[in-house]
């Protein structure tokens, strides 16, 4: 087999640019705290780019068109609006986080202190599974994308993606990831604004509408049952994902308190426009009967066929940038979570410099593990998101209740999460995937609030305020 060396060279050149930028931003990283949170003083501009670069994922660029291809207009709008609303809601949550746990670094700092060690270890296990799942979706997306447009064999494509991300994440942790993200998000937004209009300029809006009416009229319906199920189910998936993901908690702490709500709100609005625009490419495929070999490939396929070779290349740049930014953020999120919540407790005498080195080693280990898990293509990106959504839904309501209600009972949270995850996956495999997400959310909601009303807990908010300070004591 002859390898497309020119195409591989282009990807390597782009990756080298990301690595160089990551190394540059790493020069100011001198301790473990900066590796986890950077300077902790991000303003609106850099805060938005950091959020957008993480949240405009390979899922946004590939799974959003997949949802539009499967569920039509509702799928496209639902993916964009629910994800954007989740970010806006987390902005409100972030203000509360700054108030009650001002010196925390990770979601684990909150969860361990608020609900105790037993709940924390369960949360940590499921959070690690979730983050690894996110890393895998990006790895799969990178392989599929480079294979579809650049004809680079899947395994080589996955390897190139992870080597690039591991290298620049290793240098400076959060500071490198956030710094490189500034350039990545500019590439992503530029292409998202160019490629869809270019495609529709070539095919026309009216022919696309008429083609959908003729070939797939159900995709234009606002009352299609399957599409409405997706809308409600994915609202839980998106909100649970944001509220549970340590990457968002890192950014909540990294962004200045006085602008955190504004930054998250603007990011949510800006993000919504990207998946809606990119998802509209799937309408062209539906209208003209184009069927990709893999449903993940519908957007790059349409960009290449109807936008021309240049549009295909531009789309590649944007999506690969999105994949790299999200993979880097997820690897950094998991490695720093383990570094802050596990390594620091195992080696209690470790200095900040030693913890920093642990963080770098963990970045490499997590990245390589994610690479290996990405090699077999088990699920599509949208399927993986929904599968992980059962876990997200189980933790959504305990996290919210624990932040505002001192009577939230830790025992109720433990019972709710175990029951919700169990019931959710049982429904997922026996009834339907989205039904499993909805079932998990409802069980978690009823048990968290129901048991806490019957047997109220008691919690002193001062314990959270002491986390991360010299007088914090044991966070049990």
C-alpha positions as CSV (number, residue, x, y, z in Angstrom):
1,X,0.0,0.0,0.0
2,X,1.3,3.4,-1.0
3,X,1.0,6.0,1.7
4,X,-0.1,9.5,0.9
5,X,3.1,11.1,2.1
6,X,2.1,14.7,1.0
7,X,-1.1,14.5,3.0
8,X,0.7,13.0,6.0
9,X,3.3,15.9,5.7
10,X,0.5,18.5,5.8
11,X,-0.9,17.0,9.0
12,X,2.5,16.8,10.5
13,X,3.1,20.5,9.6
14,X,-0.2,21.5,11.3
15,X,0.6,19.4,14.3
16,X,4.1,20.9,14.6
17,X,2.5,24.3,14.7
18,X,0.3,23.2,17.7
19,X,3.3,21.6,19.4
20,X,5.4,24.7,19.0
21,X,2.7,26.9,20.4
22,X,2.2,24.5,23.3
23,X,5.9,24.6,24.1
24,X,5.9,28.4,24.0
25,X,3.0,28.7,26.5
26,X,4.6,26.1,28.8
27,X,7.5,28.3,29.6
28,X,5.7,30.1,32.4
29,X,4.6,26.8,34.1
30,X,6.6,26.4,37.2
31,X,4.4,24.4,39.6
32,X,1.6,21.9,39.9
33,X,-1.1,24.5,40.3
34,X,-0.2,26.2,37.0
35,X,-0.2,22.8,35.3
36,X,-3.8,22.3,36.5
37,X,-5.3,25.8,36.2
38,X,-2.8,28.0,34.4
39,X,-2.8,31.5,35.8
40,X,-6.3,31.2,37.1
41,X,-7.0,34.7,35.8
42,X,-8.5,34.2,32.4
43,X,-10.7,37.1,31.1
44,X,-13.6,36.9,28.7
45,X,-11.6,36.6,25.5
46,X,-9.2,33.8,26.5
47,X,-11.9,32.2,28.7
48,X,-14.3,32.0,25.7
49,X,-11.6,30.6,23.4
50,X,-10.7,28.0,25.9
51,X,-14.3,27.0,26.4
52,X,-15.1,27.0,22.7
53,X,-12.0,25.1,21.7
54,X,-12.9,22.3,24.2
55,X,-16.7,22.3,23.6
56,X,-16.4,22.6,19.8
57,X,-15.3,19.0,19.7
58,X,-15.0,16.4,17.0
59,X,-18.5,15.5,18.1
60,X,-19.7,19.0,17.2
61,X,-18.2,18.7,13.7
62,X,-19.0,15.1,13.0
63,X,-21.7,13.9,15.4
64,X,-23.9,17.0,14.9
65,X,-24.2,16.2,11.2
66,X,-24.8,12.6,12.2
67,X,-27.7,13.7,14.4
68,X,-29.1,15.8,11.5
69,X,-28.8,12.9,9.1
70,X,-30.7,10.6,11.5
71,X,-33.3,13.0,13.0
72,X,-33.5,15.9,10.5
73,X,-34.2,19.5,11.5
74,X,-34.9,18.6,15.1
75,X,-31.6,16.7,15.3
76,X,-29.6,19.7,14.0
77,X,-31.4,22.2,16.2
78,X,-31.5,19.9,19.2
79,X,-27.8,19.2,19.2
80,X,-26.9,22.9,19.0
81,X,-29.4,24.4,21.3
82,X,-29.2,21.8,24.1
83,X,-25.4,21.9,24.2
84,X,-25.3,25.7,24.2
85,X,-27.9,26.0,26.9
86,X,-25.9,23.5,29.1
87,X,-22.8,25.8,28.9
88,X,-25.0,28.8,29.8
89,X,-26.4,27.0,32.8
90,X,-23.0,25.9,34.0
91,X,-22.0,29.6,34.0
92,X,-24.7,30.1,36.7
93,X,-23.3,27.1,38.4
94,X,-19.8,28.5,38.2
95,X,-20.8,31.6,40.2
96,X,-22.0,29.3,43.0
97,X,-18.8,27.2,42.7
98,X,-16.6,30.4,43.2
99,X,-18.7,31.3,46.3
100,X,-18.7,28.1,48.2
101,X,-15.4,26.4,47.2
102,X,-13.2,29.3,46.1
103,X,-9.9,27.5,46.4
104,X,-10.8,24.2,44.7
105,X,-9.0,22.9,41.6
106,X,-11.1,20.0,40.3
107,X,-14.6,18.6,40.5
108,X,-13.2,15.9,42.8
109,X,-12.4,18.6,45.4
110,X,-16.1,19.4,45.5
111,X,-17.5,16.0,45.3
112,X,-15.2,14.4,48.0
113,X,-15.8,17.2,50.5
114,X,-19.5,17.5,49.9
115,X,-20.5,13.8,49.8
116,X,-17.7,11.9,51.5
117,X,-15.1,9.3,50.5
118,X,-17.5,6.5,49.5
119,X,-19.4,8.6,47.0
120,X,-16.2,10.2,45.8
121,X,-14.5,6.9,44.9
122,X,-17.6,5.8,42.9
123,X,-17.8,9.2,41.2
124,X,-14.0,9.0,40.4
125,X,-14.3,5.6,38.8
126,X,-17.3,6.6,36.6
127,X,-15.7,10.0,35.8
128,X,-12.6,8.3,34.6
129,X,-14.7,6.0,32.4
130,X,-16.6,9.0,31.0
131,X,-13.4,11.1,30.3
132,X,-11.7,8.0,28.6
133,X,-14.9,7.7,26.5
134,X,-14.6,11.3,25.4
135,X,-10.9,10.8,24.5
136,X,-11.9,7.7,22.5
137,X,-14.6,9.6,20.5
138,X,-12.1,12.2,19.5
139,X,-9.5,9.6,18.5
140,X,-12.0,7.7,16.4
141,X,-13.1,11.0,14.9
142,X,-9.5,11.9,14.0
143,X,-9.0,8.6,12.3
144,X,-12.2,8.7,10.4
145,X,-11.7,12.3,9.2
146,X,-8.1,11.8,8.0
147,X,-9.1,8.6,6.3
148,X,-12.1,10.1,4.5
149,X,-10.5,13.3,3.2
150,X,-6.8,12.7,3.2
151,X,-6.8,8.9,2.5
152,X,-4.5,8.3,5.5
153,X,-5.0,4.8,6.9
154,X,-7.1,4.9,10.0
155,X,-4.4,3.5,12.4
156,X,-1.8,6.0,11.2
157,X,-4.3,8.8,11.4
158,X,-5.2,8.0,15.1
159,X,-1.4,7.7,15.9
160,X,-0.7,11.2,14.3
161,X,-3.6,12.8,16.3
162,X,-2.5,11.4,19.6
163,X,1.2,12.0,19.2
164,X,0.5,15.7,18.5
165,X,-1.9,16.1,21.4
166,X,0.2,14.2,24.0
167,X,3.3,16.2,23.1
168,X,1.9,19.7,23.5
169,X,-0.2,18.8,26.5
170,X,2.9,17.3,28.2
171,X,4.8,20.5,28.0
172,X,2.5,22.9,30.0
173,X,-0.7,21.2,31.0
174,X,-3.7,23.5,31.1
175,X,-1.6,26.6,30.1
176,X,-0.4,24.9,26.9
177,X,-3.9,23.4,26.1
178,X,-5.6,26.8,26.6
179,X,-2.9,28.7,24.7
180,X,-3.0,26.5,21.7
181,X,-6.8,26.5,21.9
182,X,-6.8,30.2,21.0
183,X,-5.5,29.5,17.6
184,X,-7.5,26.3,17.1
185,X,-10.8,28.0,17.8
186,X,-10.0,30.7,15.2
187,X,-9.4,28.0,12.6
188,X,-12.6,26.2,13.6
189,X,-14.8,29.3,13.5
190,X,-13.4,30.5,10.2
191,X,-14.1,27.2,8.4
192,X,-17.5,26.8,10.0
193,X,-18.4,30.2,8.6
194,X,-17.0,29.3,5.1
195,X,-17.7,25.7,4.2
196,X,-21.5,25.4,4.7
197,X,-22.3,28.6,2.8
198,X,-20.0,27.5,0.0
199,X,-21.7,24.1,-0.3
200,X,-25.2,25.8,-0.4
201,X,-24.0,28.3,-2.9
202,X,-23.2,25.4,-5.2
203,X,-26.3,23.2,-4.6
204,X,-28.9,25.8,-3.7
205,X,-31.4,26.0,-0.8
206,X,-34.5,25.3,-2.9
207,X,-33.1,22.1,-4.5
208,X,-32.0,20.9,-1.1
209,X,-35.4,21.5,0.4
210,X,-37.2,19.8,-2.5
211,X,-34.8,16.9,-2.4
212,X,-35.5,16.4,1.3
213,X,-39.3,16.6,0.7
214,X,-39.0,13.9,-1.9
215,X,-36.4,11.5,-0.4
216,X,-36.7,12.1,3.4
217,X,-39.8,14.1,4.2
218,X,-39.9,12.8,7.8
219,X,-36.6,14.7,8.5
220,X,-38.5,18.0,8.0
221,X,-41.2,17.2,10.5
222,X,-41.1,18.9,13.9
223,X,-43.3,16.2,15.5
224,X,-41.4,13.0,14.4
225,X,-41.4,10.8,17.6
226,X,-37.9,9.6,17.2
227,X,-36.6,13.2,16.7
228,X,-38.5,14.4,19.8
229,X,-37.1,11.6,21.8
230,X,-33.6,12.7,20.7
231,X,-34.3,16.3,21.7
232,X,-35.3,15.4,25.2
233,X,-32.8,12.7,25.7
234,X,-29.9,14.8,24.3
235,X,-30.8,17.7,26.6
236,X,-30.0,15.4,29.5
237,X,-26.8,14.1,27.8
238,X,-25.5,17.6,27.1
239,X,-26.3,19.1,30.5
240,X,-25.0,16.1,32.4
241,X,-21.8,16.1,30.4
242,X,-21.0,19.7,31.1
243,X,-21.9,19.6,34.8
244,X,-19.9,16.4,35.5
245,X,-16.9,17.1,33.2
246,X,-13.8,18.2,35.1
247,X,-12.7,20.2,32.1
248,X,-15.6,22.7,32.7
249,X,-14.7,22.8,36.4
250,X,-11.1,23.6,35.6
251,X,-12.3,26.5,33.4
252,X,-14.7,27.7,36.1
253,X,-11.7,28.2,38.4
254,X,-9.4,29.5,35.7
255,X,-11.8,32.3,34.6
256,X,-12.0,35.4,36.8
257,X,-14.9,35.3,39.1
258,X,-16.2,38.7,38.0
259,X,-16.6,37.6,34.4
260,X,-17.3,33.9,34.8
261,X,-21.1,34.0,34.1
262,X,-20.7,36.4,31.1
263,X,-17.9,34.2,29.7
264,X,-19.9,31.0,29.9
265,X,-23.1,32.6,28.6
266,X,-21.4,34.1,25.5
267,X,-19.6,30.8,24.9
268,X,-22.8,28.9,25.0
269,X,-24.5,31.2,22.5
270,X,-21.4,31.2,20.2
271,X,-21.1,27.5,20.4
272,X,-24.7,26.8,19.4
273,X,-24.2,28.4,16.0
274,X,-21.3,26.0,15.0
275,X,-23.1,22.6,15.2
276,X,-26.2,24.0,13.6
277,X,-24.2,25.4,10.7
278,X,-22.1,22.2,10.3
279,X,-25.1,19.9,10.8
280,X,-26.9,21.6,7.9
281,X,-24.4,19.8,5.6
282,X,-26.3,16.5,6.3
283,X,-29.4,18.0,4.7
284,X,-27.6,18.0,1.4
285,X,-26.7,14.4,1.8
286,X,-30.4,13.6,2.6
287,X,-31.6,15.7,-0.4
288,X,-29.4,14.1,-3.0
289,X,-29.2,10.6,-1.7
290,X,-25.6,10.5,-0.6
291,X,-24.8,7.7,1.8
292,X,-21.4,7.7,3.5
293,X,-19.6,4.4,4.3
294,X,-19.7,5.4,7.9
295,X,-22.4,7.8,9.2
296,X,-19.6,9.8,11.0
297,X,-18.3,10.8,7.6
298,X,-21.4,12.5,6.3
299,X,-20.2,16.1,6.8
300,X,-16.7,15.7,5.3
301,X,-18.2,13.7,2.4
302,X,-20.6,16.5,1.6
303,X,-17.9,19.2,2.0
304,X,-15.7,17.4,-0.4
305,X,-18.3,16.5,-3.1
306,X,-20.3,19.7,-3.1
307,X,-17.7,22.3,-1.9
308,X,-14.8,21.1,-3.9
309,X,-11.4,19.8,-2.9
310,X,-10.5,23.1,-1.1
311,X,-13.6,22.9,1.0
312,X,-12.7,19.4,1.9
313,X,-9.3,20.5,3.0
314,X,-10.6,23.4,5.0
315,X,-13.1,21.2,6.7
316,X,-10.3,18.8,7.6
317,X,-8.3,21.6,9.2
318,X,-11.3,22.8,11.3
319,X,-12.3,19.3,12.5
320,X,-8.8,18.1,13.2
321,X,-8.2,21.3,15.2
322,X,-11.4,20.6,17.1
323,X,-10.4,17.0,17.7
324,X,-7.0,18.0,18.9
325,X,-8.3,20.7,21.2
326,X,-10.8,18.5,22.9
327,X,-8.5,15.5,23.1
328,X,-5.9,17.7,24.7
329,X,-8.4,19.2,27.2
330,X,-9.7,15.7,28.1
331,X,-6.2,14.2,28.6
332,X,-5.2,17.2,30.7
333,X,-8.5,17.0,32.6
334,X,-8.0,13.3,33.5
335,X,-4.3,13.5,34.2
336,X,-4.6,16.6,36.5
337,X,-7.6,15.0,38.2
338,X,-5.5,11.9,39.1
339,X,-2.5,14.1,39.9
340,X,-4.6,16.4,42.3
341,X,-7.0,13.9,43.8
342,X,-5.0,10.6,43.9
343,X,-1.2,11.2,43.5
344,X,-1.2,14.0,46.1
345,X,-2.9,11.7,48.7
346,X,-0.7,8.7,47.9
347,X,2.4,10.8,48.2
348,X,1.4,13.3,50.9
349,X,5.0,14.7,51.2
350,X,5.4,15.4,47.4
351,X,6.5,18.9,46.6
352,X,4.8,21.0,44.0
353,X,7.6,20.3,41.6
354,X,7.2,16.5,42.1
355,X,3.5,16.7,41.6
356,X,4.2,18.7,38.4
357,X,6.3,15.8,37.2
358,X,3.6,13.3,38.1
359,X,1.2,15.3,36.0
360,X,3.5,15.1,33.0
361,X,4.0,11.4,33.3
362,X,0.2,10.9,33.7
363,X,-0.4,13.0,30.6
364,X,1.7,10.6,28.6
365,X,0.1,7.5,30.2
366,X,-3.5,8.7,29.7
367,X,-2.8,9.7,26.1
368,X,-1.2,6.4,25.2
369,X,-4.1,4.5,26.9
370,X,-6.6,6.7,24.9
371,X,-4.7,5.9,21.7
372,X,-5.0,2.2,22.3
373,X,-8.7,2.3,23.1
374,X,-9.3,4.3,19.9
375,X,-7.9,1.8,17.5
376,X,-11.0,-0.5,17.4
377,X,-14.0,1.5,16.1
378,X,-16.7,0.2,18.5
379,X,-19.3,2.9,18.3
380,X,-20.0,6.0,16.2
381,X,-19.3,9.4,17.9
382,X,-23.0,10.0,18.5
383,X,-23.6,6.5,19.8
384,X,-20.7,6.9,22.3
385,X,-22.0,10.2,23.5
386,X,-25.4,8.7,24.3
387,X,-23.8,5.6,25.9
388,X,-21.8,7.9,28.2
389,X,-24.9,10.0,28.8
390,X,-26.3,7.4,31.1
391,X,-23.4,8.1,33.5
392,X,-23.8,11.9,33.0
393,X,-27.5,11.8,33.8
394,X,-26.9,9.8,37.0
395,X,-24.7,12.5,38.5
396,X,-26.5,15.6,37.1
397,X,-29.0,16.1,40.0
398,X,-26.7,15.1,42.9
399,X,-24.2,17.7,41.7
400,X,-26.9,20.5,41.5
401,X,-28.5,19.5,44.8
402,X,-25.2,19.4,46.6
403,X,-24.2,22.9,45.6
404,X,-27.4,24.6,46.8
405,X,-29.1,22.4,49.4
406,X,-27.4,21.6,52.6
407,X,-29.9,18.8,53.4
408,X,-28.8,16.7,50.4
409,X,-28.1,13.3,52.0
410,X,-24.8,11.6,50.9
411,X,-26.5,8.2,51.4
412,X,-29.3,9.3,49.1
413,X,-26.7,10.4,46.5
414,X,-25.0,7.0,46.7
415,X,-28.3,5.1,46.3
416,X,-29.4,7.4,43.5
417,X,-26.3,7.1,41.4
418,X,-26.0,3.3,41.7
419,X,-29.7,2.8,41.0
420,X,-29.8,5.4,38.1
421,X,-26.7,3.9,36.4
422,X,-28.0,0.3,36.8
423,X,-31.6,1.1,35.6
424,X,-30.3,3.4,32.9
425,X,-28.0,0.8,31.3
426,X,-30.7,-1.9,31.7
427,X,-33.2,0.3,29.8
428,X,-30.4,1.3,27.3
429,X,-29.8,-2.3,26.3
430,X,-33.4,-3.6,26.5
431,X,-35.5,-0.7,25.3
432,X,-33.4,2.0,23.6
433,X,-30.3,4.1,24.1
434,X,-32.0,7.5,24.6
435,X,-34.6,5.9,26.8
436,X,-31.8,4.7,29.0
437,X,-30.4,8.2,29.4
438,X,-33.9,9.6,30.3
439,X,-34.5,6.7,32.8
440,X,-31.1,7.3,34.5
441,X,-31.9,11.0,34.9
442,X,-35.4,10.4,36.3
443,X,-34.2,7.7,38.8
444,X,-31.4,10.0,40.0
445,X,-33.7,13.0,40.4
446,X,-36.4,11.1,42.3
447,X,-34.1,9.2,44.7
448,X,-31.7,12.2,45.4
449,X,-34.5,14.6,46.3
450,X,-37.0,12.0,47.7
451,X,-34.6,10.3,50.2
452,X,-33.1,13.7,51.2
453,X,-36.6,15.0,52.0
454,X,-37.4,11.9,54.1
455,X,-34.0,11.8,55.8
456,X,-32.4,15.2,55.5
457,X,-28.6,15.5,55.8
458,X,-26.7,18.3,57.4
459,X,-23.7,20.0,55.9
460,X,-21.6,23.0,56.9
461,X,-20.7,25.1,53.9
462,X,-17.5,26.2,55.7
463,X,-15.9,22.8,54.9
464,X,-16.0,23.6,51.2
465,X,-14.6,27.1,51.7
466,X,-11.6,25.5,53.5
467,X,-10.7,23.2,50.7
468,X,-7.3,24.2,49.1
469,X,-6.3,26.5,52.0
470,X,-3.6,25.7,54.6
471,X,-6.3,25.2,57.3
472,X,-8.4,22.9,55.1
473,X,-7.7,19.8,57.0
474,X,-8.8,16.4,55.7
475,X,-11.4,16.6,53.0
476,X,-13.5,13.7,54.0
